[in-house]
Every structure is written in structure tokens, then in C-alpha cells.
Amino acid sequence: MRKKNISIILPNLDGGGAERVNLDLAHEFDRKGFQVEFVLMQARGELMKEAEDKFSVFNMNCERARNISSYLRKYFRNRKPDVLIISIWPLTVIVPIVLYFSSYSCKVIICEHNTLSLQYKKYGKFHHLAMRVSMAVGYRLAHSRVGVSKGVIEDISNLSWIGLRKFKVIHNPVRQISNPSEQSLKDIETLWSCESGARILSVGSFKKQKNHQLLLRAFAQLENKNAHLMLVGEGEGKNYLLKLTSELGLAEKVTFAGFQIDPTPFYKTADLFVLSSNYEGFGNVIVEALACGTRVVSTDCKSGPSEILEKGKYGILVPVSNENALSSAIKQALSSPKNPSLLIERAKNFAQDIIAERYLDLL
């Protein structure tokens, strides 16, 4: 019998959370006997090699989402997918609309990974209205509508004028944590250049949403002379963060480690993971930290962290944009007893195979 085809449609395979999530799901779908293909507006990004090593990748080579209708129609006609899994607005509305007006039909699952009302808050009233209307139309043409947290589905339900019961929460999967080699752990130990006890880690793109400047200012308040901050990631805000680090007199206490395909050795050697975001859809990095048994402090943004940490049971939550509260929580967490087994057990709720099954239940 022919394998059922699942096409995963994304803008690209940059190293962001949504891209990582879809790649992890693809591996699990493959293990469960499905044929997976990535359909990308642009075949680029840090995760491209991993995708190309395992899956077929279809490059639409299209720079703007509004211009992809002809590429999509050709793709539907030639590839004939059985299932489409579409992430990230506006693709989540454009693709269902194009499919509706094409001569082809298949199962359509759309998934939003962020709180769009906050992500596009500063884009103006016309953009906001256009986004809402497009969601109201495109979402209704999908067979299933998924959000990665309760906060996300509440947000997109309100934006699209579609009842909350029409949406389903499926949390992001986190892949099984690898066992880093002794050499990789030694390399990261060297990078920390300090004794364990006050090693603070943050993983995420350098963009306004992640508010790394808040973390730097909170870190600057710490009285612990041995504390060291490791920032894993890249992004357009890096130069500003480097400048701020220097201005705060932290040049010797902060390391910029760049983007890492597998940040596991960083989690394993850190004493504390901190998320300082203004908003999140979910917060995969929190689960990754838990899966390594690493303590967590996070801003209590609109959706994601509180659900993962169960309102503070598995980590400390602080108000958004409050550097004093964040600094105090970091101090508290570093002095609290470690209980890695509790954190690791919590992370198992977000295992790839469990989350993949929830998607397959929609087929």
C-alpha cells in the first residue's frame, strides 16, 4: 500500500522554534511510516542540511507569500499530497485559500506558533484588520486548526472570529535529549571559563520578542562575582546586545556562543536557564532545559511558560519586563536545591512520539 504523503509548508528552515518543531515532527512521522516532504518559500536556513539529509525538499523560490499561489497550484498538481501541515501566518491562511480555488483537495492542518496579536501589534490598524479578515476566511477552509498553547488558541480564536472549540491545543514536541560526547562537554566547559554554581544560560534568537536586554540588565544586578551568562543564538539584535554588554561592564562575564544545532551540552553544563521574553507562543527552550534537568526562570508571558511550568511548580515565573524581579528570581533559583529528576519527568509530557500522535489523530 502506498505511503501517505505529508507535506510540511514553511517560509524556510531558519533556526527558530517553529522550524525546529516541524523538523522534529517530520522525523517522527517518518518513523511511523509516512512520506514527508518540506515545501519552502525559500530553501535556506540553519536546519536545511538536516532536512535535506532525510527528506525531500521542494523549493518554491518565492520571496513574498502573496506571490506563491501559482507555485502552490503547480505543486498540488504534480506532487498530490495527502496531508498539508502549514505553519506561520500568513501561510496558514494563504495556502488553504489557494487550495480551495485549485482543482485539488486534501486534508489541511494549520498551526500557529505565536500570539499574533502581540507579534504584529505595531503594524497598524489596517494590517490588523487585514490579518483578522484573512484568518476568518483561511482558517475556516482548514480541516483542523491548531495552536501550540492555550494562550495561542485564545488569541487566534479572538482574532479570527471563530469559536474557541474549533481550535485544538497541541504543545510543541521536544526531541529526545542526546548524550553529548565527552569532548563536546569539555569544549563547552572551556567556553564557560568559570566554575559551576552560577552558570546562567539563555537560548534564542536575538530579536525584540526575546528581550535579551532585560536579561543583561538583570544579570548586571547580581552580586555573585562568579556568575557567568551564556547567550546561545544569533539575530539582527546582536550588535546592540554586544554594545549593551560592554556598557554594563559585563564583557568578561557574558559569552555569545552563536547559533547551535544541538544546544544540549550547554543545558547540561548550565546551572540555570533563563527566558526573558516579552511574549511567546510556547517556549520550546524551557522544555529542553527541563529535559536536561536544568532549573528554569522565565517571564510569565501571555502563553507558554506558565503552561509548561504549571504555574511555577517546575520553575520560577516573574512579571514581563521587570528586571528587578528577574534578578531576584535568578538569585533565588541559583540558591535553591536541585531536583533534576522532577524536571526531566515533566519534560516527558512533551516527547516527540506523544505530540506526533496528536497530529496524526487529526488525519
N, C-alpha and C positions, 0 to 999 in steps of 0.2 A: 504494500500500500504506500502511496506517495506521502512523503513527509509534509506536514502542514507548514506553510511558509509564514514567518512573522517578519514584517518589515518595520524597523525602528527608525522614525523620521526625526531628525535633529538639525539645528543650524550647522553644527560642526562637532568636532571631538576635542575641544579645548579641555583643560584640566579642571573644570568646575564640577560641582556636586551632581547636577542633573546628568551630565555626560558620564561621570563615573558610575552612577546608579544604573543607567541604561546598559552600559557595558557589562556590569556585574549581572544584571538580569539576563542579558544575551547569553552569557556563559551558562547560566542555569537552564535557560530554555533549550540550549544545545544539548546539555546533559540529559534533558527529559525527552529528547528525540525530535525536536523541532528544527527546521532550517531557518536560520536567522540571517537577515541582510540589513546593513545600515544604509539609510538613504539620507545623504547630507547635502545641505545647500552648498557648503564648501568643504572639500575633503582636506581638512587641516586640523592641527591641534596636537597637544602633547600625548593624547591617547590613541592617535592614529595607528601607530605601529602595532599596539596590542590588538586593535580591531582587525587590521589587515592580516595579521598572523593567523587569525582564527576564522574570520568571517568575510563574506563578500561585502564590498563597499561600493555603493553606487553614488557617484559624484555628479550632482546636478550642475555644479559650477555656476551657481546663481548667487549674485551678491545681495539682492534685495528680495525679501519674502513676497512682496506684492507682484514680483515678476515670475513666480515659479509655476503658474498654472499650466503652461504648455509643457514644461519638464515633467510635471506630475502626471498629466494625461498620457504622455508617451510612456512613462514608467508603468502606469497601471496597465496599459495596453500590452506592453512587451513582457513584463515580469509576472503579472497576475498574482499578486499577493493574496493570501487568505485572511491575514490579520494586519492591521496597521496600529502601531503604538506610537502616538505622537506626543512629544513633549515641547513645552515652552511656547507661550503666546508670542507672536501671532500665528505660528504654525498650527496650533491647536484649534484655530478657527478656520484658517485658510484651507488646510488640507480636506476637512470634511465637506466644505462648500464646493471645492473643485471636484471631489469625488462624486458628489450629488449630481453635478451637471455633466459628468462624464458618462460613458456608456458602460462603466464597470461598477461593480458593487462588491463590498467585502466588509468584514467586521472592523469597526473603528473604536479604538480606546484612546481617549485623550487624557493627559496627565499634566497638571500644573504643579510646579515645584517651588513656587514662591507666593508671597502675599502681594498680588499685583497692584492693589490699591496703594500700597506703600512704595513699591518699586517704581511706579510711574506717577507718583504724587505730584512731582514738579513739572510735569509735561503740559499742563494747562487744561482748561475746561473742554476744548474741542477734542483733544486727544482722549481725554477721559470718557467723553460721550461716545466717540468712535470705538473705543475699546469695549465699552459696555454693549453697544449695539452688535458689534461683531461677535462677542461672546454669546449674546442672546440667540443669535442665528446659528453660529457654528457649533456650539455645544449641543443644541437640540438635534443636530444631524448625526451626532455620535451615538453609538450603542451604549457606551459606558463612559462616565465622567469621574475621574479620579483626582484626589488631592492628597499630598503626602503627609498632611496633618489635619487635625480638626480645625485649626485656625485657618488653613488654606481653603478648605471647602466652605467654611463660613464666609470667607472673603469673596470667593468666586461665585458662590450662590447669590450673595447680595449684588455683586456686580452684573451678573447675567440675568437677573430677574427669574431665576429658576429655583424651585423649592429645594431645600437642603436635602430632602430624602432622595433626590435624583442624583446625588453625589455619593461617592464611596471613599472612605479613608483607607489608603494602603501606604503604610510607612515605607520609607526607603530601606532597601536591604543594605547590609554591610557584609562584605565578603569575609570568608574565614581568615582570621589573622595568621599570617605566615610566621614561621620561626626564622628570625634573622640569623644569618651566619655570624660566627664569632668575629670574623674580620669586619663585617658591616657594623656590628656593635662597637668594636674597637674604634672604627673610623668616626662614629658619632660621638663616642666618649671624648675623643680628641677634639672634636668640633665644639663640644660643650666647654672644654677648657676650665672646668671647675668641679669640685666635689659634689656628689649627690646630696640632696637635702633641701635645696631651694632652686631646683631647675624648673623653670616655667616655660611651657610650650604653647604656641598658637599655630594653627594650620588653616590657611585660607587665602584666597586671592586678595591682593591689596587694592580694594575698592571701598568707596564710602560706606556701603552697606555694612562692611565688617568692622568699621570703626577701630582700626588698629591704633589710631592716635589716642583714643581713650585708654587703651591698654598700656601704651607707653607712659602716659601721664600717671596712671595708677601705679605702675611699676616704679616710677621715679619716687613715689612716696614711701616705698618700703625701706625700713631701717636695716634690713638684713644685708650686710656687706657682701655676703657670699652668694646672693641671689643672682641668677643669670636668666635672661629671656631669649628664647629661640623662636624666630619667626620663619615658618616654612611656607613659601608661596612666592608668587610673582604678580605683577599687575602695574597698571598705569600710575598708581599712587606711591610706588616705591621710592622715587626721588624725594618726595615730600617727607615720607617717613624717615628716610636716612638723614635728612636735614633736621627734623624734629629730634631724632635720637641724639644728634650732635649738640643741639641747643639745650637739651635737658641734661647734658653731661653724662650720657649713657653709652658712649661709643665703645667702651671696654666691657660693657655688661650686657650688650644686645648683639646677637648674631643673626644675620639674614642668610638663611640656608638655601634659598631658591626653591623652585618647584621640585617636588619629589614624587616619582611614580608610585613608590611604596614608602609612606612615612612611618611604617611600623617601628623601625629601630628608634625613631625619635620619641614615639609614645612610650616605648619600652624603657627608655633611659631617662624619661622626664619624671619629675615628682608631682607635677600638677599641669593639667591642661586648662586653658582659659579661652572662652569665646566671648568677644566683646561687641557682638553685632547689634546694630540698630533694629534689624528685623531679620527673620529667617523664614524659610518655608518649612524646613525640618531641622537640619543641623547634623548631617552625617558624621562630621568630625567628633561630635560628642560621643556617638555610639562607638566610633573607632577607638577613642580614648578609653571608654568603659571596657571594651573588649580586650584591651591590654592591661586592665586593672589599674588604670591611672585615674587619680582623683580629678574632679571637674568643678570648675566655677564657670557660670555662664550668666549673661544678661537674660533677664526674664522677658524676652521679646514676644511679640504677639502670638507666634505659633512655633511649635517645635520643641525648644529646650524644656519647657515645663512638662510636656507630654513624655519626653524621653526620661527625664529625671524624676518623674512622678511627684511634681510639686516640691522638690527638694529632698526627697528620700535618698536619691543616689548622687546628689551633688548640691552645691550651693547656688542659689539663684539670687541675683541682685537687680535693682532697677536699671533700666536702659539709660545710658549717658550719664551715669553718676560715678565719677572717678573715685570719690572718697569711699563709697560703698564697695566698689570693685576692689580697691586696695585693701580695705578691711577684710573682705572675704578671702582674698589671696593669703593674707596673713593667717587667718583662721584655718584655712584649708591646709596650709603647709605645716601647721602645728597639730592637726587632727590625726588620730590613729589611721593607719592604712588598713583597708579591708578589700583587697583585690578580688577575692573570690566572689563577694557580693556583687561587685561591679561587673565582673565577667559573666555572671549568671544573668544579670539584667540584659546585657548585650545580646544574649542568645535569642531573645524575643524578636530580634531584627535580622536573623540569619537569612542568607540568600534563598535557600530552598523553601523556607516558610513564606517569604514575601512573593517569590515567583509563583507559588501555588495559588496565591490570592489573585494574581493577574490571570492565571490560567482558568480559574473558576469563572472568569467573565466571558470566556470564549464559548 
